């Protein structure tokens, strides 16, 4: 070989090395789409996938809470991943900035100004603007869209009540874009917790909504995202795939590169799928008593079950108090005092899943006064029998058969209500068959006016962290067929009260006393919630760091945790769907 040829060969080899060495380093460094090094104990990036089980037995219509709350697609972490809400909660359940970097209220307490974080972009290259919120809320207020959570801002946002009633155009509601990065919201009266009401609802894109309608996000061809994930695939009732959004500029850039939803029997098949390593997380509501027994006796499972307060959810019985027999307070209180909550918790619910409830607000929720109200509906079968007799039904004689309707509950939760019905039946000698309806059928019957749900069992948890929310669902414009004018006035006065917080709390506590004494509902249990994770799921940041109460779990409302999850290298020790 000539000297010239040798030099050319050496030069070529050196050139290839110059290209190959950085490439090899890049492959070994295990970086994500944002150029970040994965945590030291993370599995390879291609294995950063989480899969959930979606419910094949319910009606689903949207991936956005702004289109439907009760019919969201793949309700185990499949929805609302395509933009950031104005605010969310941190690990200590404090309201913190998300899409809004700051907010303020006018001196008269009526106008709120939200300043949006700069640099937020939809992945089609257009900026996120205040008009996206305006368009979304106008969509929700449009009567023809029959939004199932429209009640939340009744009496709050200026013009909202009239717009949803079709009396004024939705363009006249008190929600306007002062400029691209400034959203102004005007309320009917001062309403201190207004910012908290915007946690749960990330906006849709105004342009896509106008061009394609709300279903734009169901088709990868039209879907756009300013959130941590983009829609990759959706086949209704079969499969949902979300891929990480490389253009996301928000505060929760995820380590998990892909979220998959597969459909099956969510209520009865989640734990088996989890045991088979087919999914990575199971919510407590899909675990049966038998499942919890397995967990209790398996150290690995028990170590990875993380209990928490969740959304301060309370299970209770509701009634149509406008018609017989529940228009009689004696009947309602007889039923309330016939429920042996302590026995039901000890023998059916279990101490890991709940505590007895005698009022609506769970311990720890603002304004809760569970101990002060515990005697009113406390179990007393003799007193219950006397009340029913006073109502004209001695020993249950002549009392009509009353069906207890449930809202598509799992076997585990349904057993709670079946036990409550049995307790009432045994004490009062009345017949109460239980019918576990399909979820949407139950909600339709509950919200019809007049209601077609005579007697039902249901749970409710907060939509925002303020008593205005939890108490608000009981005012006469809410979801229940119960009315108490004194209660309504107290709650409305407290909602707009801007004075001493202790005085505001006392107003809500008095309102709850009225609710319990007038038996607007019969309260059964405050849930202890939780999630079961695979042993190879971990988090960065403070998502699982102990909060000020010592709880180490993903808290309800802390949506920043979406960016914290990752799969550890321990996944290599298990056979999972990742190897399929």
C-alpha positions as CSV (number, residue, x, y, z in Angstrom):
1,X,0.0,0.0,0.0
2,X,1.3,3.4,-1.0
3,X,2.0,6.0,1.7
4,X,-0.8,8.1,0.1
5,X,-3.3,5.2,0.4
6,X,-2.3,4.5,4.0
7,X,-2.9,8.1,4.9
8,X,-6.3,8.0,3.3
9,X,-7.2,4.7,5.2
10,X,-6.0,6.1,8.5
11,X,-8.0,9.4,7.9
12,X,-11.1,7.4,7.1
13,X,-10.8,5.3,10.3
14,X,-10.3,8.4,12.4
15,X,-13.3,10.1,10.8
16,X,-15.4,7.0,11.6
17,X,-14.2,7.0,15.2
18,X,-15.0,10.7,15.6
19,X,-18.6,9.9,14.5
20,X,-18.9,6.6,16.3
21,X,-17.5,7.6,19.7
22,X,-20.2,10.3,20.5
23,X,-22.9,8.0,19.2
24,X,-21.8,5.2,21.5
25,X,-21.6,7.6,24.4
26,X,-25.1,8.9,23.6
27,X,-26.4,5.3,23.5
28,X,-24.9,4.5,26.8
29,X,-26.0,7.7,28.6
30,X,-29.7,6.7,28.6
31,X,-31.3,10.1,28.0
32,X,-34.9,11.0,27.5
33,X,-36.5,13.0,24.7
34,X,-35.7,16.2,26.6
35,X,-32.0,15.4,26.8
36,X,-32.0,14.5,30.5
37,X,-30.1,11.7,32.0
38,X,-32.5,9.2,33.5
39,X,-32.2,8.4,37.3
40,X,-29.2,6.2,38.1
41,X,-31.4,3.2,38.9
42,X,-33.7,3.6,35.9
43,X,-34.3,0.9,33.4
44,X,-33.3,1.6,29.7
45,X,-35.4,4.4,28.2
46,X,-37.2,2.0,25.8
47,X,-38.6,0.3,28.9
48,X,-40.0,3.5,30.4
49,X,-43.6,2.4,29.7
50,X,-46.6,2.3,32.1
51,X,-49.8,0.4,31.3
52,X,-53.2,0.7,32.9
53,X,-56.4,-1.3,32.7
54,X,-59.4,0.7,31.3
55,X,-63.0,-0.2,31.9
56,X,-64.7,-2.1,29.0
57,X,-68.1,-1.9,30.9
58,X,-68.8,1.8,30.9
59,X,-69.8,4.5,28.4
60,X,-66.8,6.7,27.5
61,X,-66.9,9.8,25.3
62,X,-63.9,12.0,25.8
63,X,-60.3,12.4,26.9
64,X,-61.1,15.8,28.4
65,X,-62.8,16.6,31.7
66,X,-64.1,19.8,30.0
67,X,-66.3,17.6,27.7
68,X,-67.4,15.0,30.3
69,X,-66.4,14.2,33.9
70,X,-68.5,11.1,34.3
71,X,-67.7,9.5,30.9
72,X,-63.9,10.1,30.5
73,X,-62.0,7.6,28.5
74,X,-59.7,5.2,30.4
75,X,-60.3,6.9,33.8
76,X,-57.2,5.4,35.2
77,X,-54.7,8.0,34.1
78,X,-55.7,8.2,30.5
79,X,-57.4,11.6,30.3
80,X,-56.4,15.3,30.7
81,X,-52.8,14.8,29.6
82,X,-52.9,17.3,26.7
83,X,-52.5,20.6,28.5
84,X,-51.9,22.0,32.0
85,X,-54.6,23.4,34.2
86,X,-54.1,26.9,35.7
87,X,-53.2,25.4,39.1
88,X,-52.8,22.1,40.9
89,X,-51.9,20.8,44.4
90,X,-48.5,20.0,45.8
91,X,-47.6,17.1,48.1
92,X,-49.1,19.0,51.1
93,X,-52.3,19.7,49.2
94,X,-51.5,23.4,48.8
95,X,-52.5,25.3,45.7
96,X,-49.5,26.0,43.5
97,X,-49.0,27.5,40.0
98,X,-49.3,25.2,36.9
99,X,-50.2,26.9,33.6
100,X,-50.7,30.2,35.5
101,X,-47.6,31.6,37.1
102,X,-49.5,33.9,39.4
103,X,-53.0,35.3,40.1
104,X,-54.6,38.1,42.0
105,X,-58.0,39.5,42.9
106,X,-59.4,43.0,42.7
107,X,-60.2,45.0,45.9
108,X,-63.9,44.3,45.6
109,X,-63.2,40.5,45.3
110,X,-65.0,40.2,42.0
111,X,-62.3,40.1,39.3
112,X,-59.5,37.5,39.3
113,X,-56.5,37.9,37.0
114,X,-54.4,34.9,36.0
115,X,-51.1,35.5,34.4
116,X,-50.1,32.6,32.2
117,X,-46.6,31.1,32.1
118,X,-44.8,32.2,29.0
119,X,-43.5,29.7,26.4
120,X,-46.4,27.2,26.6
121,X,-46.9,25.7,23.1
122,X,-49.3,23.3,21.4
123,X,-47.3,20.7,19.5
124,X,-48.6,22.2,16.2
125,X,-46.3,25.1,16.9
126,X,-49.0,27.6,18.0
127,X,-48.8,29.2,21.5
128,X,-51.2,28.4,24.4
129,X,-53.2,31.6,25.0
130,X,-55.9,32.8,27.4
131,X,-58.4,32.3,24.6
132,X,-58.0,28.5,25.0
133,X,-59.5,28.8,28.4
134,X,-62.2,31.2,27.2
135,X,-63.2,28.8,24.4
136,X,-63.2,25.8,26.7
137,X,-65.4,27.4,29.3
138,X,-67.8,28.7,26.7
139,X,-68.1,25.2,25.4
140,X,-68.9,23.9,28.9
141,X,-71.6,26.6,29.3
142,X,-73.3,25.9,26.0
143,X,-76.7,24.3,26.9
144,X,-76.7,22.0,23.8
145,X,-73.5,20.4,25.0
146,X,-75.2,19.2,28.2
147,X,-72.0,19.4,30.2
148,X,-72.3,17.0,33.2
149,X,-70.4,19.3,35.6
150,X,-71.9,22.6,34.7
151,X,-73.3,23.0,38.2
152,X,-69.8,23.7,39.6
153,X,-69.8,27.4,38.6
154,X,-73.4,28.1,39.2
155,X,-73.7,31.1,41.4
156,X,-70.0,31.8,40.9
157,X,-68.9,32.9,37.4
158,X,-70.7,36.1,36.3
159,X,-73.3,35.2,33.6
160,X,-72.8,31.5,34.0
161,X,-76.2,30.7,35.3
162,X,-77.9,32.6,32.6
163,X,-75.7,31.1,29.8
164,X,-76.3,27.5,30.8
165,X,-80.0,28.3,31.0
166,X,-79.9,29.6,27.4
167,X,-80.9,33.1,28.5
168,X,-77.7,34.9,27.3
169,X,-75.0,34.0,24.7
170,X,-72.0,32.1,26.2
171,X,-69.8,34.9,25.0
172,X,-71.2,37.0,27.8
173,X,-70.0,34.9,30.7
174,X,-67.4,36.6,32.9
175,X,-64.4,34.9,31.5
176,X,-62.3,36.8,29.0
177,X,-58.8,37.1,27.5
178,X,-57.4,40.5,28.4
179,X,-54.5,39.5,26.2
180,X,-52.7,36.3,25.1
181,X,-51.2,35.7,28.5
182,X,-53.9,37.3,30.8
183,X,-57.1,35.6,31.7
184,X,-59.7,37.6,33.7
185,X,-62.6,35.9,35.5
186,X,-65.4,37.9,37.0
187,X,-67.6,36.4,39.7
188,X,-71.2,37.1,40.7
189,X,-70.1,37.7,44.3
190,X,-66.8,37.6,46.1
191,X,-65.6,33.9,46.0
192,X,-62.3,33.4,47.8
193,X,-61.7,29.8,46.6
194,X,-62.2,30.7,42.9
195,X,-58.6,29.7,41.8
196,X,-59.0,26.2,43.3
197,X,-62.0,25.6,41.0
198,X,-59.7,25.7,38.0
199,X,-57.5,22.8,39.1
200,X,-59.4,20.0,37.5
201,X,-59.9,21.3,34.0
202,X,-57.0,21.7,31.5
203,X,-58.2,23.6,28.5
204,X,-58.8,22.4,25.0
205,X,-57.2,24.2,22.1
206,X,-59.5,26.9,20.8
207,X,-58.6,26.5,17.2
208,X,-59.0,22.7,17.1
209,X,-62.2,23.0,19.0
210,X,-63.6,25.5,16.5
211,X,-62.5,23.5,13.4
212,X,-63.2,19.9,14.5
213,X,-65.3,20.1,17.6
214,X,-64.4,18.4,20.9
215,X,-63.6,15.0,19.4
216,X,-60.5,16.5,17.8
217,X,-58.5,14.9,20.5
218,X,-59.8,11.4,19.7
219,X,-58.0,11.2,16.4
220,X,-54.1,11.3,16.2
221,X,-54.5,13.2,12.9
222,X,-56.3,16.1,14.5
223,X,-55.2,15.8,18.2
224,X,-52.9,18.6,19.5
225,X,-51.2,18.7,22.9
226,X,-49.6,21.3,25.1
227,X,-49.3,18.7,27.9
228,X,-46.8,15.9,28.7
229,X,-48.3,13.4,26.3
230,X,-49.7,13.3,22.7
231,X,-52.3,10.9,21.4
232,X,-50.7,8.1,19.4
233,X,-53.5,5.6,19.1
234,X,-57.1,5.2,20.2
235,X,-59.4,2.4,19.4
236,X,-62.6,2.7,21.5
237,X,-63.0,-0.1,23.9
238,X,-59.7,-1.7,22.9
239,X,-56.6,0.4,23.2
240,X,-55.3,3.8,24.1
241,X,-51.7,4.9,23.6
242,X,-50.1,8.2,24.7
243,X,-46.6,9.0,23.7
244,X,-44.4,11.5,25.5
245,X,-44.7,15.0,24.0
246,X,-41.2,16.1,23.0
247,X,-42.4,19.7,22.6
248,X,-43.9,20.0,26.1
249,X,-42.4,23.0,27.9
250,X,-44.3,22.6,31.2
251,X,-43.1,21.7,34.7
252,X,-44.0,18.0,34.6
253,X,-41.8,16.6,31.7
254,X,-42.3,12.9,32.1
255,X,-39.7,10.1,32.4
256,X,-42.3,7.6,31.2
257,X,-42.1,7.8,27.4
258,X,-45.4,5.9,26.8
259,X,-48.7,5.4,28.6
260,X,-50.9,2.5,27.4
261,X,-54.5,1.8,28.3
262,X,-55.9,-1.7,27.6
263,X,-59.5,-2.6,28.1
264,X,-60.9,-5.3,30.3
265,X,-63.0,-6.0,33.3
266,X,-61.6,-3.2,35.4
267,X,-63.8,-3.8,38.4
268,X,-63.1,-7.5,38.8
269,X,-59.9,-8.1,36.7
270,X,-57.5,-5.4,37.8
271,X,-55.7,-7.3,40.6
272,X,-55.3,-10.5,38.5
273,X,-53.8,-8.3,35.7
274,X,-51.5,-6.7,38.2
275,X,-50.4,-10.1,39.6
276,X,-49.6,-11.2,36.0
277,X,-47.5,-8.0,35.5
278,X,-49.8,-6.9,32.7
279,X,-50.4,-3.5,34.4
280,X,-48.4,-1.3,36.7
281,X,-50.8,0.3,39.1
282,X,-54.2,-0.6,40.7
283,X,-56.4,1.8,42.5
284,X,-57.9,0.7,45.8
285,X,-61.4,0.8,44.4
286,X,-60.7,-2.2,42.2
287,X,-59.4,-4.3,45.1
288,X,-61.7,-6.8,46.8
289,X,-61.5,-7.9,50.5
290,X,-59.9,-11.1,49.2
291,X,-57.3,-9.0,47.3
292,X,-56.5,-7.0,50.4
293,X,-56.0,-10.3,52.3
294,X,-53.5,-11.4,49.7
295,X,-51.7,-8.0,49.9
296,X,-51.6,-8.2,53.7
297,X,-49.8,-11.6,53.5
298,X,-47.3,-10.7,50.8
299,X,-44.5,-8.4,52.0
300,X,-43.6,-7.2,48.5
301,X,-47.3,-6.2,47.8
302,X,-47.7,-4.7,51.2
303,X,-44.6,-2.6,50.8
304,X,-45.9,-1.2,47.5
305,X,-49.4,-0.4,48.6
306,X,-49.5,3.3,49.4
307,X,-52.5,4.5,51.4
308,X,-53.5,8.2,51.4
309,X,-56.5,10.4,52.1
310,X,-57.2,10.9,48.4
311,X,-60.0,13.3,47.6
312,X,-61.5,13.0,51.1
313,X,-64.2,10.8,49.7
314,X,-67.3,9.9,51.7
315,X,-69.8,7.1,51.0
316,X,-73.4,7.9,51.8
317,X,-77.0,7.1,51.1
318,X,-79.2,9.8,49.3
319,X,-82.9,10.1,49.1
320,X,-85.6,11.9,47.1
321,X,-86.9,13.9,50.0
322,X,-89.5,15.7,48.0
323,X,-91.7,12.6,47.8
324,X,-92.9,9.8,50.2
325,X,-91.7,8.1,52.1
326,X,-88.5,10.2,52.5
327,X,-90.3,13.5,52.6
328,X,-90.8,12.6,56.3
329,X,-87.8,13.5,58.5
330,X,-88.8,10.7,60.9
331,X,-88.3,8.2,58.2
332,X,-85.0,9.6,57.1
333,X,-83.6,9.7,60.7
334,X,-85.0,6.2,61.3
335,X,-83.0,4.9,58.4
336,X,-79.9,6.9,59.5
337,X,-80.0,5.5,63.0
338,X,-80.5,2.0,61.7
339,X,-77.1,1.8,60.0
340,X,-74.5,0.1,62.2
341,X,-71.5,1.8,60.8
342,X,-69.0,0.4,63.3
343,X,-70.0,-3.2,62.5
344,X,-69.9,-2.5,58.8
345,X,-66.4,-1.1,59.0
346,X,-65.2,-3.9,61.2
347,X,-66.7,-6.8,59.2
348,X,-67.1,-5.5,55.6
349,X,-65.1,-2.4,54.8
350,X,-62.0,-3.1,56.9
351,X,-60.0,-0.7,58.8
352,X,-57.5,-0.2,55.9
353,X,-60.3,1.0,53.6
354,X,-62.5,3.3,55.7
355,X,-63.7,4.7,59.0
356,X,-67.3,5.1,60.2
357,X,-68.9,8.4,58.9
358,X,-71.6,10.3,60.7
359,X,-71.3,13.5,58.7
360,X,-70.1,14.5,55.2
361,X,-66.7,16.2,55.6
362,X,-64.0,13.7,56.3
363,X,-61.4,14.3,59.1
364,X,-58.7,16.6,57.8
365,X,-60.8,18.4,55.2
366,X,-61.2,22.1,55.9
367,X,-64.1,22.8,58.3
368,X,-64.6,19.1,59.1
369,X,-66.3,18.5,62.5
370,X,-66.9,14.8,62.5
371,X,-66.6,14.3,66.2
372,X,-68.9,17.2,67.0
373,X,-71.7,15.7,64.8
374,X,-71.2,12.0,65.5
375,X,-74.1,11.6,67.9
376,X,-76.9,12.8,65.6
377,X,-77.0,9.8,63.2
378,X,-75.3,7.3,65.5
379,X,-76.6,3.8,65.4
380,X,-79.5,3.3,67.8
381,X,-81.9,0.6,66.6
382,X,-84.5,1.3,69.4
383,X,-84.6,4.9,68.5
384,X,-84.8,4.1,64.8
385,X,-87.8,1.8,65.4
386,X,-89.6,4.5,67.5
387,X,-89.1,7.1,64.7
388,X,-90.4,4.8,62.1
389,X,-93.5,4.0,64.2
390,X,-94.0,7.8,64.7
391,X,-94.0,8.1,60.9
392,X,-96.9,5.6,60.8
393,X,-95.0,2.4,60.1
394,X,-94.8,0.4,63.4
395,X,-92.4,-2.5,63.0
396,X,-92.2,-1.6,59.3
397,X,-95.8,-2.4,58.8
398,X,-97.1,-0.9,55.5
399,X,-93.7,0.5,54.5
400,X,-93.2,0.2,50.8
401,X,-90.3,-1.8,49.3
402,X,-87.5,0.7,48.6
403,X,-84.7,-0.3,46.1
404,X,-81.2,0.9,46.8
405,X,-79.6,1.9,43.5
406,X,-75.8,1.9,43.2
407,X,-73.5,3.6,40.7
408,X,-71.7,0.8,38.9
409,X,-69.7,-0.1,42.0
410,X,-67.1,-2.8,42.3
411,X,-68.0,-5.9,44.3
412,X,-65.9,-4.6,47.1
413,X,-67.7,-1.2,47.4
414,X,-71.1,-2.6,46.6
415,X,-70.8,-4.9,49.6
416,X,-70.6,-1.8,51.8
417,X,-74.0,-0.6,50.6
418,X,-75.5,-4.0,50.7
419,X,-74.4,-4.2,54.4
420,X,-76.0,-0.8,55.1
421,X,-79.2,-2.0,53.4
422,X,-79.2,-5.2,55.4
423,X,-78.6,-3.2,58.7
424,X,-81.6,-1.0,58.0
425,X,-83.8,-3.9,56.9
426,X,-83.0,-6.0,60.0
427,X,-83.5,-3.1,62.4
428,X,-86.7,-1.7,60.9
429,X,-88.2,-4.8,59.3
430,X,-88.4,-3.3,55.8
431,X,-87.4,-4.7,52.4
432,X,-84.5,-3.0,50.6
433,X,-83.3,-4.9,47.5
434,X,-80.0,-3.6,46.0
435,X,-79.5,-2.8,42.3
436,X,-76.1,-2.0,41.0
437,X,-76.8,0.1,37.9
438,X,-74.6,1.0,35.0
439,X,-72.6,4.1,35.9
440,X,-74.2,6.5,33.3
441,X,-77.7,5.2,33.9
442,X,-77.3,6.0,37.6
443,X,-76.0,9.5,37.0
444,X,-78.8,10.2,34.5
445,X,-81.4,9.2,37.0
446,X,-79.8,11.1,39.8
447,X,-79.5,14.4,37.8
448,X,-83.0,14.3,36.2
449,X,-85.4,16.9,37.4
450,X,-87.5,15.6,39.0
451,X,-85.1,12.9,40.0
452,X,-86.0,9.3,39.1
453,X,-83.6,8.0,41.8
454,X,-85.6,7.4,45.0
455,X,-82.9,5.9,47.1
456,X,-79.2,5.6,46.2
457,X,-75.8,4.9,47.4
458,X,-72.9,7.0,46.1
459,X,-69.6,8.5,47.1
460,X,-68.3,12.0,46.7
461,X,-64.9,13.5,46.9
462,X,-63.6,17.0,46.5
463,X,-63.2,18.8,43.2
464,X,-61.3,21.5,44.9
465,X,-59.9,21.9,48.4
466,X,-62.5,24.2,50.1
467,X,-65.7,23.6,52.0
468,X,-67.5,25.6,49.3
469,X,-67.1,22.5,47.0
470,X,-68.2,19.7,49.3
471,X,-71.0,21.7,50.9
472,X,-72.0,23.2,47.5
473,X,-73.2,19.9,46.2
474,X,-76.0,19.9,48.8
475,X,-77.4,23.3,48.0
476,X,-80.8,23.1,46.3
477,X,-79.3,23.8,42.9
478,X,-77.0,20.8,43.2
479,X,-77.2,17.1,42.6
480,X,-79.5,16.1,45.5
481,X,-83.2,16.2,45.8
482,X,-83.1,17.8,49.2
483,X,-83.7,21.4,50.1
484,X,-83.1,23.4,53.3
485,X,-83.3,27.1,52.9
486,X,-81.3,27.8,56.1
487,X,-78.5,25.5,54.8
488,X,-78.6,27.2,51.4
489,X,-78.3,30.6,52.9
490,X,-75.4,29.7,55.2
491,X,-73.4,28.0,52.4
492,X,-73.9,30.9,50.0
493,X,-73.0,33.5,52.7
494,X,-69.9,31.5,53.6
495,X,-68.9,31.1,50.0
496,X,-68.5,34.8,49.5
497,X,-67.3,35.7,53.0
498,X,-63.9,37.4,52.9
499,X,-63.5,38.2,56.6
500,X,-61.9,36.1,59.4
501,X,-61.3,32.5,58.1
502,X,-62.4,31.1,61.5
503,X,-65.7,32.7,61.1
504,X,-66.1,31.3,57.6
505,X,-65.2,27.9,58.9
506,X,-67.9,28.2,61.7
507,X,-70.5,29.0,59.0
508,X,-69.8,25.8,57.1
509,X,-69.8,23.8,60.3
510,X,-73.2,25.1,61.2
511,X,-74.4,24.3,57.7
512,X,-73.1,20.7,58.0
513,X,-75.0,20.4,61.3
514,X,-78.2,21.3,59.5
515,X,-77.4,18.8,56.8
516,X,-76.9,16.0,59.3
517,X,-79.9,16.9,61.5
518,X,-82.2,17.2,58.5
519,X,-80.8,14.0,57.1
520,X,-80.1,15.3,53.6
521,X,-77.9,12.2,53.4
522,X,-77.1,9.1,55.5
523,X,-73.4,9.0,55.9
524,X,-71.7,5.6,55.9
525,X,-67.9,5.7,55.7
526,X,-65.0,8.0,55.0
527,X,-62.7,6.2,52.6
528,X,-59.0,5.5,53.2
529,X,-57.7,5.4,49.7
530,X,-54.6,4.0,48.2
531,X,-52.7,2.7,45.1
532,X,-50.8,-0.5,44.6
533,X,-47.7,-0.2,42.4
534,X,-45.4,-2.7,40.9
535,X,-42.1,-2.9,42.8
536,X,-40.2,-1.5,39.9
537,X,-42.2,1.8,39.8
538,X,-40.5,4.7,41.5
539,X,-40.5,8.5,41.5
540,X,-38.2,11.4,41.5
541,X,-38.8,14.7,43.1
542,X,-40.9,14.8,46.3
543,X,-43.9,12.9,45.0
544,X,-43.4,10.0,47.5
545,X,-41.5,12.0,50.1
546,X,-43.4,12.1,53.4
547,X,-45.8,15.0,53.6
548,X,-46.4,17.0,56.8
549,X,-48.6,14.2,58.0
550,X,-46.0,11.5,57.2
551,X,-47.9,10.1,54.3
552,X,-45.7,8.7,51.5
553,X,-48.0,8.4,48.4
554,X,-49.1,10.1,45.3
555,X,-51.6,12.6,46.6
556,X,-54.9,13.4,44.9
557,X,-54.5,16.6,42.9
558,X,-50.7,16.5,42.7
559,X,-50.6,16.2,39.0
560,X,-47.0,17.3,38.9
561,X,-46.3,13.7,39.8
562,X,-47.0,12.7,36.3
563,X,-43.5,13.8,35.5
564,X,-41.9,11.9,38.4
565,X,-42.7,8.3,37.7
566,X,-40.1,6.1,36.2
567,X,-39.4,2.3,35.8
568,X,-36.4,1.1,37.7
569,X,-33.9,-1.5,36.6
570,X,-35.5,-4.0,39.0
571,X,-38.0,-4.6,36.2
572,X,-35.4,-6.8,34.7
573,X,-36.1,-9.4,37.4
574,X,-39.7,-9.9,36.4
575,X,-41.5,-11.1,33.3
576,X,-43.8,-8.2,32.2
577,X,-45.7,-7.1,29.1
578,X,-42.5,-5.1,28.1
579,X,-41.0,-8.4,27.0
580,X,-43.9,-9.2,24.6
